[in-house]
Amino acid sequence: MIDDKLLFDVAVDYYINKKLQKEIAKELGVSRVQVSKYLKLASERGIVKIEITPPEISNENQKKYQELFNNIFGLNKLLLAPSYSNPERLLYSMCQVAGEYISSQLPNEPYNVGIGWGNTMTKLALTYDFSLKNEWNVVPLSGGISKISDERFNINYIVQSFAKNLNSKFTLIYLPFILEKGIKENITSSSEYKKIVNFWEKLDVVIASVGYSISRSPLFRQNVIEGKYINQLEQLNIVGDILTHYFDIQGNVYDLEFIEDIINISINQYKKAKLKIVVAGGLHKVESIIGLLRGKLVDVLITDQKTAENVLNYVYEEGEDSY
């Protein structure tokens, strides 16, 4: 068995003394491949522990951007995460900031908390270790979709995962997202439907993200919503959606006729929520975020610094505001 002291000495030479693996190999009379194995084993035995610390947003920049977004859009609160070119790292960065805000700034009181679906909400529900909120009741904001097997659109899975991390209560929904012809009246008169709508009428907090591309949305690509509506939405110059409510860059919301055939929180119920938290970032979501802000559809925006900068540049180039 390889001695821990040998592994320790190799690790010190490599990580502290900055020696090359081939130098260490020559001194020990072994191959460079063997040195690499020593380093891997040192990590497995806990001799080497690597900590990755993400860059921090300075208080000066946080305050600067907060003031700009408040002055231009009337946004209550802006929280910035470090920016990354890698989409997964960027998403993780924003979810860290969102998780810290939810854990430290939102009280453990009897709150009804609505959760949206999608990649961002799934990542937030699964990756952040929240402080306990056992007084919360977490509820889904739409019916379920059997046509999409992707867990990012399994609303009950997301709600359960989020509630589990919070040690909170949760209410699931056993109703379809799309109402088939002939069953709408039966479903909307059911106790299950009335129960979930009652929660939607008195939400304390909504946590969601924004969609940015109609044509790439699984709702249209997998024909959950009929493709004929794509042209209508494109003619309206839609830039994004919040919980399947589509809006243009000025923040005007357009609910087409299909909204009558889905089980989903209404835009008025969404607006009535006491606190609306949106997590969204990346160059591809700049226009979506601008529309969201102009429509007053968010109270707390969690994004990354580069996206915030791009939002301001976009507005500046339009000539709407100068900063």
N, C-alpha and C positions, 0 to 999 in steps of 0.2 A: 504494500500500500504506500502511495506517495505521501511523504511527510508534510504536515501543514506548514512547518517552518520553511521548507523548500518553496512551497507555493507562496508564502508570505514574502520571501526574499525576491522571488521572480516578480511578484506584483509591485514591490517597492521599486525595483530597478526599472520596470516598464512605465508605471504610472507616475512615480515621484521623481525618479532620476532621469526619466525621459530617454532611456536607452532603447535602441532598436532591437527587435526580436532576434535579428541575426547576431547582434553583439552579445546578447545574453546567451544565445545558443552556443557561440564560440567559447565563452567563459565556462559554460557547464559541460561542454563536450557532447552536446546533443544537437538534434536537428531543429530548424526553425519551426517545423510543424509540431515538434514536441513542446516547444515553448508556448505555442498557441494553445495547446491542450492544457498546459499548466495554468495559463491565465483563465481559461474557461472553467477549469476545476476550482480555481480560487474563488471564482464568482459563485459557483454552485454551492460551495461550502460556507459562503458568507464571509470569507476573508476580504473579498472586494465587494463593496457596495457602491453602486453608481447612482448619484442623485442628479436628476435633470431639473433645472430651475428655469422656467420660462421667463422671458423678458417682462419687465413690469411697465405699466403705463404710469408716467409721472403724474403727480398731483396737479402740476401746472397744466399739462395737456388735458387731463380729465376735466379740469375746471374750464379751460378755454373752450373745448368742444361742447360742454354742457351749456355754457352761456350762448354760444352761437346757435345751437339747436333750439334753445328756448326762445331766443330773439327771433329767429327765422320761422320756426314752426310752432312755437308755443308748447314744446315738449316738456313735460313735467320732470322727467329724469332720463338721463343718458348714462349708460355704463359701457365702458370700453374694454375690450379684450385685446391682447397682443395679436398682431396680424401674422399670418403664415401663407406662403404660396401653395402649400399642400392642403387640399380641401379637408382632409380628415383631421389634420392638426389644427386647422382653423376652427372646425366644428367643435373639437374637443376644447379648444381655448375659450370659445364663447360659452360652452356648457359649464365650464369651470366657474366663470364669472356669474352665470345665471344661478348655478347651484349655491354659490356663496351668498348671493343676494337673497335667494329664497330661504336659506338656512338662517341667516343673521338678521335680516331686515323684516321678515314677515312673522307675525306672532303666532304662537300655538294657541289659537282660539277656535271656537266652533265655526269654521269657514267652509263654505261650499266652493270648491276649486275645480274649474273646468279645464280639461286638457284636450288639445288638438292632436292631430296625427301627423305623420310625415317623418322624414329622416332626422330632423333636428330634435323633435320631441322624443323619438325613440332613443336617440343617443343620450339625451338629458335624463330620461327615465332609467336608463340602464347603467350609466357610467358614474354618476355623482353620488357620493355617500352623504346624504342630507342629515342635518340635525332632525331629531324626531318632531313630528307634528301630529301627535295622536288625536288631537281634537278636530283635525281636518276631515272632510269627506270629499274624496276625489271622484269626479263624474266625467263620463265621456260627453263630447259635444256633437256627436253624430251617431247614426246607426252603423251597423256593421256591413262589410262588403265581402261577400263570398267569392266574387270574381277575381279578386286580387289576393294571392296567397302570401305576398310580401308582408313580413311582420310590421313594417313601417306603416301599414294601413290597417293593422289589426287593432282597432281602438280599444277593445277590452284588454288586450295584452299590454298595451302601453299604459293604460290606467292602472292595472294591477301592478305592473313593475314599478311605476312611479309611487303608488301608495305603499308598496312593500318597503321601498327605501326610506319612506317617511314614517313608517310604522303607523300609518293612518287608516281610517276607514275608507271604503270605496263602494260605489254603486255601479254595477255593470249594466249594459244595455243589450237586450236580446231582441232587437228589432232591426229590420233591414235598412240600409241607407236609401236604396231605391224602392219606392212603393210600386208594386205591380198594379196594373189596371184591375179594378174590381175589388181590391182589398183595402184601399186607402181608408174608407169610412170605418171598417172594422178595426183597423189598427189605431187610428187616431182617437177612437172612442174607448180603447182598452185602458185598463188601470196601469199597465206598464208604460204606455205612452204618456199618460197624464202625470205619472210620477216623475219621469225624466224631464218633462216640460216644466214641472213645478220647480225643479232644481235650476233649470236654465233661467227662470224668471227672477231668481234671487241669488245670483252668483256674486261671491265676494271677490274672487280672483279668477282671471282667465290667463292661461299660459299657452302660447301658440307661436307658430312661425308664419312666414308668408310664402305662397307659391309665386313663381315668376314666369313660367312658360306654359301657355295653354296647350300647345301642340305636344309638349313633352310630358304633360301630366298623365299619370296612369289612369285617371278617371276617364280621359278621352281615348288614350291609346288602347285601353282594354275595353272600351265601349261600355263603361259603367254609366256614363252620360253620353247620350247620342252625339255622334260626330257633327250633326247638322248645326249644333250650337257653336262650333268653333268659328265658323265664318261670321256669325253674328257678333261674337265677342271680339274678333279681330277687327271688324268694322268699327267697333266702339273704342279701338285703340287701348285695349286692356293691357295693363302692365303687371298685374298680380292679383292674388286673392288672399283673403283672410277667412279661413274656415268655410271655403267654397262660396264666398261672396266676392265677386270680381269688381275691380275698380281700375280707373284710368289714372294717369299721372297727376291729375288735379285732385284726386281723392274722391271722385264721384263713383258711387257704388251702383252697379247694374245687376239686378236680380232678374234673370230671364225666366221664362215660364217653367223650366224644369225644376225651379226651386220649390214649386208646389208639389212635386212628386218625390221629394227626398225628406228623410228624417234628419234634421240638422238644426243647430241653433240658428235662430233668425238674426238678421243684422241688428234689429232693435234690441233683442235680448242681449246680444254681444255688447252693444253700446251701453246698456244699463249696468253691466258689470262694474263693480266699484273700482277694480284695479285691473288694467289690461297690460299684460307683460308679453312682449314680442321679442323673440330671439332670431336674428337674421343677419347674415353677413356675406361678403363676397361681391366681386364686381358685377356678377350676373344678377344681383338683387338690388342694385342701386336704384333703378327706376321704381321697383316695387316698394322699396323703403320710402322713397319720396312721396309716392301716392298714398301710402299708409299714413305718413306724417301730415300731409296736407288734408287728408280726410278726417283727422283727429281720431284715428282708430287705434291709438296706442298711448298709454300713459308712461310706461317704462320700456325704453328700447335698449336692448343689449346687442351690440354689434362690435366689430373690431375697428381699430383706429384707421386703417387704410380705407375701409368702406366708408367710415364717417367722413374722411377727407374727400373721397370721390363723390359723395352726396353733396358736399358743399361746393366742390368744383363744378358739378353739373348745374346747380342752382346759380352759381356765379356766372357761368357761361350763358345761361338763359337771360341774365341781366336782371333777375328778380331781386337779388340782394348782393351786397358786397361785403367781404370780410377781409 
